């Protein structure tokens, strides 16, 4: 994949992986639209990277996703790369029956992590596939290859993203559009509720590896512990 001269939409592009990717792609000469539900965060990243295009939307809401797609089709119709990155991760102890939340609380995590990338892909696929050398990138997790006992909904939703991405890649294999899956390892960012986490991979090193693997055309992009699990799985399945 060529890494320059694209029009890129990155969900959750104001922090963590999303913002790091936004910085890299802007530096390489791309036009980047970042989407987030927090207006203050959008203003903050705009002050750091004035060339960013920003849009506020709560992607857990289907109507908000449709509003974003309608705006893109009118104002960002050159879109040729979609990066479904936005997500949330909650630690949930399923044994603590007395602390069970309402279904809406659980559904919010599922909607952000799986429904949003699926729906946005459906809404924007016709636009993206018109362009040569276009791409869809879904950010899943290294937990698609293991099991995150502490994060059951996050783990389940990212496994669903993994399965959808594989199906999408097969359906688009003879088209103009490449399909990538980014499988991050554990590292210190703000996706989860733990602000004190200090273990894991360095984000800058991870994002540099992502860019290298995109350029080399790796469909499934791994790093550090996610590469270790990926290699182990492939070896066990005797690929």
Buried (B, 14 or more C-beta within 10 A) or exposed (E): BEBEEBBBBBBBBBBBBBBBBBBBBBEBEBBBBBBBBEEEBBEBBBEEBEEBBBBBBBBBBEEBBBBBBEBBBEEBEEBBBBBBBBBBBBEBEEEEEEEEEEEEEBBBBBBBBBBBBBBBBEBBBEBBBBBEEBBBBBBBBBBBBBEBEBBBBBBBBBBBBBEBBBEBBEEBEEEBBBBBBBBBBBBBBEBBEEEEBEEBBEBEEBBBBBBEBBEEEBBBBBBBBBBBBBEEEEEEEEE
